[in-house]
């Protein structure tokens, strides 16, 4: 047995001792794929069992304290508000890689986060995480005949500019939630449509990142279509990676994957709405965000945010 397998066994022995509320929420986390999910926390802590155990316990406490298990029965209402969130927090799923990993697209440069409160954006982000982990990935794993527990992300930098300074705080909150509670869920990050300002920021941020993270980041030329077609079919390409394509067959699946009308967002919203209704709620869902405690960012995350802020300011002064 290798050292990694021994570490997984050791962490498993520790985690079976947790009390019932945390044990229940951990079942939601691992969805029957215990070893694969224990390994995520171990990877995030360089296979240090003690540190991974602490991280996992803090994650489970966060889930229990914030009732994360129930977030998929808390719709964002009215539907017009949900549309506003989707229009300003550009995030969606465009399809799957040939290996079966979900492809998530993120409009980094054009997300404005200016049509709802911070809590709605955090709620929406966590709902997508939970739907991915509790619905999509288990379903794909069953079809695959083996565990699929990660995804790939395509980051569109179109429109990235100095105004991104105003969004650093919210982006840091969301990134910290992912770092601490959904570690190692992304297999690869593909960066496309990157303007000069991204290159400048990447130059100062890259040295601050763990080597494990930098190995996952691939900055592609232009819209990245040619490289991405090596791992996925055309129909799974995010809409912003399809530039230069022609022919009617190329437009049959060209719905903007950020749009609330995209099948992924319709399925997610209907899933949440259905689970709200099946709880026996007599009253229609009331407007009001699902408030989640924001964990303190780790020192590395704070340092990265400061580096990006400094570089954006420097770039603005140089213009």
C-alpha positions in Angstrom: 0.0 0.0 0.0 1.4 3.4 -1.0 1.7 6.4 1.3 -1.3 8.1 -0.3 -3.5 5.1 0.3 -2.3 5.0 3.9 -3.1 8.7 4.4 -6.6 8.1 3.1 -7.2 5.2 5.5 -5.8 7.3 8.4 -8.1 10.2 7.6 -11.1 7.8 7.2 -10.5 6.4 10.7 -10.5 10.0 12.1 -13.6 11.2 10.2 -15.8 8.3 11.2 -15.6 9.6 14.8 -17.5 12.9 14.0 -20.9 13.5 15.6 -24.2 12.9 13.7 -24.9 16.4 12.2 -21.5 16.5 10.6 -21.6 12.8 9.7 -24.9 13.4 7.8 -23.5 16.4 5.9 -20.3 14.5 5.0 -22.5 11.9 3.3 -23.9 14.7 1.1 -20.3 15.7 0.3 -18.9 12.3 -0.7 -22.1 10.8 -2.3 -20.7 7.3 -1.8 -17.3 8.0 -3.2 -15.5 8.3 0.2 -11.9 7.7 -0.7 -12.0 10.1 -3.7 -13.4 12.9 -1.5 -11.0 12.3 1.4 -8.2 12.5 -1.1 -9.4 16.0 -2.2 -8.8 17.4 1.3 -5.5 15.5 1.6 -4.3 17.0 -1.8 -5.3 20.5 -0.6 -3.1 20.0 2.5 -0.1 18.3 0.7 -1.1 14.9 2.1 -0.7 16.1 5.7 -3.3 14.0 7.5 -3.6 16.3 10.6 -4.1 19.4 8.5 -6.5 17.7 6.1 -8.5 16.4 9.1 -8.7 20.0 10.5 -9.7 21.3 7.1 -12.5 18.7 6.6 -13.9 19.3 10.1 -14.0 23.0 9.5 -15.8 22.4 6.2 -18.4 20.2 7.9 -18.9 22.7 10.7 -19.4 25.4 8.0 -22.0 23.2 6.2 -23.9 22.5 9.4 -23.8 26.0 10.8 -25.0 27.5 7.5 -27.5 24.7 6.6 -25.8 24.0 3.3 -27.6 20.7 2.9 -30.9 22.6 2.5 -29.6 25.2 0.0 -31.0 23.3 -3.0 -34.5 23.9 -1.7 -34.0 27.7 -1.4 -35.0 29.2 -4.7 -33.9 32.8 -5.6 -37.2 34.6 -6.1 -38.8 36.2 -7.9 -37.7 34.7 -11.2 -36.8 38.2 -12.4 -34.2 38.5 -9.7 -32.7 35.1 -10.6 -32.5 36.4 -14.2 -30.7 39.5 -12.9 -28.2 37.3 -11.0 -27.5 35.2 -14.1 -27.1 38.3 -16.3 -24.4 39.7 -13.9 -22.7 36.6 -12.6 -21.7 34.9 -15.8 -21.4 31.2 -14.9 -22.8 28.1 -16.7 -22.2 24.6 -17.9 -21.7 24.1 -21.6 -21.3 20.3 -21.8 -18.8 17.5 -21.0 -15.3 16.5 -22.0 -14.9 13.2 -23.8 -13.8 11.7 -20.4 -17.2 12.8 -19.0 -16.1 15.8 -16.9 -18.5 18.7 -16.8 -17.3 21.8 -18.6 -18.1 25.0 -16.6 -17.7 28.3 -18.3 -17.0 31.6 -16.3 -17.2 35.1 -17.8 -14.5 36.6 -15.6 -14.2 39.8 -17.6 -17.8 40.6 -18.2 -19.4 39.7 -14.8 -20.5 42.9 -13.1 -22.1 41.6 -9.9 -24.2 44.8 -9.8 -27.8 43.6 -9.9 -28.2 41.9 -6.5 -26.7 41.8 -3.0 -23.5 39.9 -2.3 -25.6 37.2 -0.5 -27.5 36.4 -3.6 -24.3 35.9 -5.7 -22.9 33.7 -2.9 -26.1 31.7 -2.7 -26.2 31.2 -6.4 -22.6 30.1 -6.6 -23.0 27.6 -3.7 -26.2 26.2 -5.3 -24.3 25.5 -8.5 -21.5 23.8 -6.5 -24.0 21.7 -4.6 -26.0 20.8 -7.8 -22.7 19.8 -9.5 -21.6 17.6 -6.5 -24.9 16.2 -5.4 -26.8 15.8 -8.7 -24.6 16.0 -11.8 -21.4 14.2 -10.7 -23.2 11.2 -9.1 -25.3 10.8 -12.2 -22.3 11.0 -14.5 -20.4 8.5 -12.2 -23.2 6.0 -12.4 -23.3 6.2 -16.2 -19.5 6.0 -16.4 -19.4 3.0 -14.1 -16.8 4.7 -11.9 -16.3 7.9 -9.9 -16.1 11.3 -11.7 -15.6 13.9 -9.0 -14.0 16.9 -10.8 -14.8 19.3 -13.6 -12.9 21.6 -16.0 -13.4 25.3 -16.1 -13.0 27.6 -19.1 -12.4 31.2 -18.0 -13.3 33.9 -20.5 -11.3 37.1 -19.9 -13.1 39.1 -22.6 -13.7 42.6 -21.2 -11.3 42.4 -18.3 -10.4 45.9 -17.3 -9.6 48.3 -14.4 -13.2 48.2 -13.2 -12.6 44.7 -11.9 -11.0 46.3 -8.9 -14.5 46.9 -7.5 -15.3 43.1 -7.7 -12.1 41.8 -5.9 -13.8 41.6 -2.5 -16.8 39.5 -3.7 -14.5 37.3 -5.9 -12.3 36.7 -2.9 -15.3 35.7 -0.8 -16.4 33.2 -3.4 -12.9 31.9 -4.1 -12.3 31.4 -0.4 -15.6 29.4 0.0 -14.4 27.2 -2.9 -10.8 26.8 -1.5 -11.9 25.8 2.0 -15.1 23.9 1.3 -14.9 22.5 -2.2 -11.1 21.8 -2.6 -9.6 20.2 -5.6 -12.9 20.1 -7.6 -11.4 21.5 -10.7 -9.2 19.3 -12.8 -8.0 22.0 -15.2 -8.5 25.8 -15.7 -8.4 27.0 -19.4 -8.0 30.7 -19.8 -9.2 32.2 -23.1 -9.6 35.6 -24.7 -7.0 37.0 -22.4 -6.2 40.7 -22.9 -2.9 42.3 -21.8 -4.2 43.2 -18.4 -4.7 39.5 -17.6 -1.1 38.8 -18.7 0.2 41.5 -16.4 -1.9 40.2 -13.4 -0.9 36.6 -14.1 2.8 37.5 -14.1 2.5 38.8 -10.5 0.0 36.2 -9.2 1.6 33.0 -10.6 4.6 33.1 -8.2 2.2 33.3 -5.2 0.3 30.2 -6.2 1.0 26.7 -5.1 2.7 24.6 -7.8 -0.2 22.2 -7.6 -2.5 25.1 -8.8 -0.3 26.6 -11.5 0.0 23.2 -13.1 -3.7 23.2 -13.6 -3.8 26.6 -15.4 -3.5 26.6 -19.2 -3.6 30.0 -20.9 -4.7 29.3 -24.5 -4.3 31.4 -27.6 -7.3 33.5 -28.7 -10.6 31.8 -28.0 -8.9 28.5 -27.4 -11.2 26.6 -29.8 -8.5 24.4 -31.4 -7.0 23.3 -28.1 -10.3 22.7 -26.4 -11.6 20.6 -29.3 -8.8 18.1 -28.4 -10.7 17.3 -25.2 -14.4 18.0 -26.0 -16.8 17.9 -28.9 -17.8 21.2 -30.6 -21.3 21.0 -29.0 -19.6 21.2 -25.5 -17.6 24.3 -26.4 -18.7 27.4 -24.4 -20.3 29.9 -26.8 -17.3 32.4 -26.4 -14.9 29.7 -27.8 -16.8 29.2 -31.1 -15.4 32.2 -33.0 -14.7 31.7 -36.6 -17.1 28.8 -37.0 -19.5 28.6 -39.8 -22.2 26.2 -41.1 -25.7 25.5 -39.7 -24.5 22.5 -37.7 -22.3 24.8 -35.6 -25.2 26.9 -34.5 -27.6 24.2 -33.3 -26.3 24.3 -29.7 -25.1 27.9 -29.6 -27.3 29.1 -26.7 -25.3 31.3 -24.4 -24.4 29.0 -21.5 -24.5 32.0 -19.1 -28.2 32.7 -20.0 -31.0 31.8 -17.6 -32.7 30.2 -20.6 -29.8 27.7 -21.1 -30.9 24.1 -20.3 -28.4 23.8 -17.4 -29.8 26.9 -15.6 -33.4 25.8 -16.3 -32.8 22.4 -14.9 -31.0 23.8 -11.8 -33.7 26.4 -11.1 -36.5 23.8 -11.6 -34.7 21.3 -9.3 -34.4 23.9 -6.5 -38.0 25.0 -7.0 -39.3 21.4 -7.0 -37.4 20.6 -3.8 -38.9 23.7 -2.1 -42.4 22.6 -3.1 -41.9 19.0 -2.1 -41.0 20.1 1.4 -44.7 20.8 1.9 -44.4 24.5 1.9 -47.9 26.0 1.8 -46.7 29.5 1.0 -44.9 30.6 -2.1 -41.2 31.2 -1.6 -40.5 34.6 -0.3 -37.9 37.0 -1.5 -34.8 37.1 0.6 -31.3 35.7 0.2 -29.9 32.6 1.9 -27.2 34.1 4.2 -24.0 32.1 4.5 -21.1 32.9 6.8 -18.1 34.0 4.9 -14.9 32.2 6.0 -11.8 34.1 6.5 -9.5 33.9 3.5 -6.2 32.2 3.9 -3.0 34.3 3.8 -2.2 33.2 0.3 -5.6 34.3 -1.0 -5.3 37.7 0.7 -1.8 38.1 -0.8 -3.1 37.2 -4.3 -6.0 39.7 -4.0 -3.6 42.5 -3.0 -1.2 41.6 -5.9 -4.1 41.8 -8.4 -5.4 45.0 -6.9 -1.9 46.6 -7.1 -1.3 45.5 -10.7 -4.7 46.7 -11.8 -4.0 50.1 -10.2 -0.5 50.2 -11.8 -2.0 49.4 -15.2 -4.6 52.1 -14.8 -2.0 54.7 -13.9 0.1 53.7 -16.9 -2.8 54.3 -19.3 
